Amino acid sequence: MLVSLKWLQQYVNVDADPQEIAHALTMAGLEVEGVHDRFAHLQKVVVGEILSAEPVKKSDHLQVCQVNAGGQTLQVVCGAPNARAGLKAPLALQGAEFPDGMVISKGKLMGQVSEGMLCSEKELEVGANAGGIMELDDSLTPGQNLAEALNLSDTVFELGITPNRSDCLSMIGVARELAAIYGVEMTLPDASLPEEGDAVEDVTSVDILDPDHCPRYAARVIKGIKIGPSPNWLAQALLAVGIRPISNIVDVTNYVMMETGQPLHAFDYDLLEENRIVVRLAAKGEKFTTLDSKENELEDDMLMICDGKKAVALAGVMGGLNSEINDNTTNVLIESAHFSPMSVRKTAKRLGYHTEASHRFERGTDHEGVLFAAQRAAQLMLQTAGGVCAKGAVDAHPVTVEKTEITLSASRTNEILGTDIPFDQIVKYLESVNMEVTPIDQDSMKVLAPVYRVDVSRPEDLMEEVARLFGYDNIPTTWPAATMEIHPSDPIRDFGLKLRTSLSGRGFREAINYSFVGADTPQRLMLAESDKRTQTLPILNPLTEDQAVMRTSLLPGLFASVAVNINYQNKDLALFEIGKTFIAEKGQELPTEIESLCLVLSGAAAAPSWQSKAVRTDFFEMKGCCEALMADFHIENAEYSRIEDDSAPYLVKGQCAQIVCQGQRVGVLGKVKPEVLKGFEVKQDVFVAEFNAAALLAAVPDALTYQAPPRFPATDRDITIVLDKKVEAEAVLAHVRKMDQEWIRALEVVAVYEGEPVPEGKKSLSFRITYRSDSTTLQDKEVNEVHEGIGKELTEAFGAA
């Protein structure tokens, strides 16, 4: 919010430097985000005197002016109709930069050199007249800085008002704070006005049909006004706070809103059917066109301002096109009301509006300031637009808002703040911000907070008032007494950091999802009722149905991430997530928390190039990723075998496996069933691997043993056997490992084949064995004997050929 120091000084006289005021406001809780001179753009604008003005040939309006700029004469080409010899006018010199971004430079117009610019009031933002150059008083000296010559000076503060301080969304609100900070008197504007028209009850009425949404509505009527431009003082005040002047009546409503914090609206009285106001809720599906010419479809909980027959405004948000002030308006009805913040917030958010009025109503306005704002607006309209004001004001207030009564303890206040502020000083601080304080005893007091202080409802709020008025920077810094304890690092947490490094280095991207999922997630994963992952922990106050229970698996969140990426045409995915899952065990107050790791692959494993086509992700690609992860952590002899139980019903049978390390299952991997993916709106194949992080960590060796590089060469031999297709390759490799042949250094499957000439129900399995001795170079004969022995053993063990 922009605040003009010149405007503030109408209510409070603070003799302090602007930077000091900015610091004081910030220390009082009203953060000043910026301070600037409103007329800084006039630094290179001087008083100029036109010495001569000659028409430019072949132009019907341009003149070449010789201008005295104080010690130098500049040639300026000007198109203003009032440019003439002897006239003193503002002259923008080269390098002058205007608020709209225009920079003055030397140039040519119609072949004539122009070394500056003679300016209008509007171009300089010192007035509204744009019909010609600004005519200055003859007494001014050429070359004098224009801001100094016209005494144009105003500092503007940019305040970051927090949502709880709606009382400071106005000049009077900020002035009230300054008065309290500096201990000076504050003067409110005199809103008295002549009332010479008919009684207001004879010209209008207000009916509030929904007092919960509108506890108070005041109206005043002025007849015989004349629409026109605002006087310079009014236009300048609005420009200072970033509001564009429109017309005298509209500008007055904006001025009073910025002055008091009470949004107003002016209706064309003659466009109101039956000349009266009805406040009601909209009908569902009702259409209404606002001032911005946008037609809105309304809900049945949106508050509307209506006349005798139709809606004329969205309450607290924006007026209607059917009753706006226009050039032909002669009679106006002034609205000043108090609306429910929640009602205005809902309406504005649903319809996509954020106006100066809704910004204030959403945060809470002063219920008791409604009448004053209406009277102040009527006074200024009479002053700027003429007319006759009806006697009195309609004030419908079916709901009365009472002041909040709070009991405050001085000793408790000092205990909380860490201060030693005397009882009487606390009373003075509170009274300086218009709190009504009645002492109860030597320590306690009863405090009535003003209605406009919507943020004050409990003792802690009053303590905050005392703290900020005492000065946050005056509160002594104390350090809490605490002992230092060194806690051992969490192994799972440290392991998680290493997992992230490993997987990120292999091209995976980390996903971070909510720990909350929908209550139907176990069913969507096809989990059996006996599966512990169906034992979900419900959330007491879920934000949405999709976040109703704590997750028992990382898969749902990752499936959602995959679906979103696919919708954005990012179809080649390698994601992982590390996080806790939660099992609600029977008889336990708190759920069992399991640290889990989940990998997801989908789309292409390798991008296409001019040399090759895209390689689609498959089961073996995921298995390779798992093997690489094991290798990073030196986990040896991990076994991949068929899943015999129902622990992974969401994976396709025949394309899934369990991972066993040292006799314990650490995870599963495989292809996700299409029907499961459909339930999560995933439109392409997905391969996953799930790990219990604690079980995986247990498989990591505690220490690594150094081995010298081999001195003797290795030799490879392949074995091909034909065996039953149901026999897993891993079972064959495990059998070879159990033979404990000292020369075997590595085992690797190189081919699996089914089809002619292999008999039906059989498969051909080829694997490679690497042999090496640590003490000598192996001879072919020695290796062949061992290799043949292994072949015979496998033939007998598996009935192979």
HELIX and SHEET records of a PDB file:
HELIX    1   1 LEU A    5  LEU A    8  1                                   4    
HELIX    2   2 PRO A   18  MET A   27  1                                  10    
HELIX    3   3 ALA A   40  LEU A   42  5                                   3    
HELIX    4   4 GLU A  121  LEU A  124  1                                   4    
HELIX    5   5 LEU A  146  ALA A  149  1                                   4    
HELIX    6   6 SER A  166  CYS A  168  5                                   3    
HELIX    7   7 MET A  171  TYR A  182  1                                  12    
HELIX    8   8 VAL A  200  VAL A  203  1                                   4    
HELIX    9   9 ASN A  232  ALA A  240  1                                   9    
HELIX   10  10 ASN A  248  THR A  260  1                                  13    
HELIX   11  11 TYR A  269  LEU A  271  5                                   3    
HELIX   12  12 GLU A  273  ASN A  275  5                                   3    
HELIX   13  13 LEU A  321  SER A  323  5                                   3    
HELIX   14  14 PRO A  341  LEU A  351  1                                  11    
HELIX   15  15 GLU A  356  ARG A  363  1                                   8    
HELIX   16  16 HIS A  367  GLY A  369  5                                   3    
HELIX   17  17 VAL A  370  ALA A  385  1                                  16    
HELIX   18  18 ALA A  410  LEU A  417  1                                   8    
HELIX   19  19 PHE A  423  SER A  432  1                                  10    
HELIX   20  20 PRO A  459  PHE A  470  1                                  12    
HELIX   21  21 TYR A  472  ASN A  474  5                                   3    
HELIX   22  22 PRO A  491  GLY A  505  1                                  15    
HELIX   23  23 THR A  521  ARG A  524  1                                   4    
HELIX   24  24 LYS A  532  THR A  534  5                                   3    
HELIX   25  25 GLU A  545  GLN A  547  5                                   3    
HELIX   26  26 LEU A  555  ASN A  567  1                                  13    
HELIX   27  27 PHE A  619  ASP A  632  1                                  14    
HELIX   28  28 PRO A  674  GLY A  679  1                                   6    
HELIX   29  29 ALA A  693  ALA A  698  1                                   6    
HELIX   30  30 ALA A  729  LYS A  738  1                                  10    
HELIX   31  31 ASP A  780  PHE A  798  1                                  19    
SHEET    1   A 3 LEU A   2  SER A   4  0                                        
SHEET    2   A 3 THR A 155  GLY A 160 -1                                        
SHEET    3   A 3 GLU A  31  ASP A  37 -1                                        
SHEET    1   B 5 THR A  73  CYS A  78  0                                        
SHEET    2   B 5 GLN A  63  ASN A  68 -1                                        
SHEET    3   B 5 VAL A  45  PRO A  55 -1                                        
SHEET    4   B 5 LYS A  88  ALA A  92 -1                                        
SHEET    5   B 5 MET A 117  LEU A 118 -1                                        
SHEET    1   C 2 GLY A 107  LEU A 109  0                                        
SHEET    2   C 2 GLN A 112  SER A 114 -1                                        
SHEET    1   D 5 VAL A 206  ILE A 208  0                                        
SHEET    2   D 5 ILE A 277  LEU A 281  1                                        
SHEET    3   D 5 LEU A 303  CYS A 306 -1                                        
SHEET    4   D 5 ALA A 311  LEU A 314 -1                                        
SHEET    5   D 5 MET A 318  GLY A 319 -1                                        
SHEET    1   E 4 LEU A 264  ASP A 268  0                                        
SHEET    2   E 4 ASN A 331  HIS A 338 -1                                        
SHEET    3   E 4 ARG A 216  LYS A 223 -1                                        
SHEET    4   E 4 VAL A 388  CYS A 389 -1                                        
SHEET    1   F 4 LEU A 264  ASP A 268  0                                        
SHEET    2   F 4 ASN A 331  HIS A 338 -1                                        
SHEET    3   F 4 ARG A 216  LYS A 223 -1                                        
SHEET    4   F 4 VAL A 394  ALA A 396 -1                                        
SHEET    1   G 2 LYS A 287  THR A 289  0                                        
SHEET    2   G 2 GLU A 295  GLU A 297 -1                                        
SHEET    1   H 3 THR A 404  SER A 409  0                                        
SHEET    2   H 3 SER A 444  ALA A 449 -1                                        
SHEET    3   H 3 GLU A 436  PRO A 439 -1                                        
SHEET    1   I 7 ARG A 509  GLU A 510  0                                        
SHEET    2   I 7 LEU A 573  ILE A 583  1                                        
SHEET    3   I 7 THR A 592  SER A 602 -1                                        
SHEET    4   I 7 VAL A 686  ASN A 692 -1                                        
SHEET    5   I 7 GLN A 664  VAL A 672 -1                                        
SHEET    6   I 7 LEU A 651  CYS A 661 -1                                        
SHEET    7   I 7 GLU A 639  SER A 641 -1                                        
SHEET    1   J 2 PHE A 516  VAL A 517  0                                        
SHEET    2   J 2 VAL A 549  MET A 550 -1                                        
SHEET    1   K 2 ALA A 604  ALA A 606  0                                        
SHEET    2   K 2 VAL A 615  ARG A 616 -1                                        
SHEET    1   L 3 THR A 715  ASP A 724  0                                        
SHEET    2   L 3 LYS A 762  TYR A 771 -1                                        
SHEET    3   L 3 ILE A 744  TYR A 753 -1                                        
END                                                                             
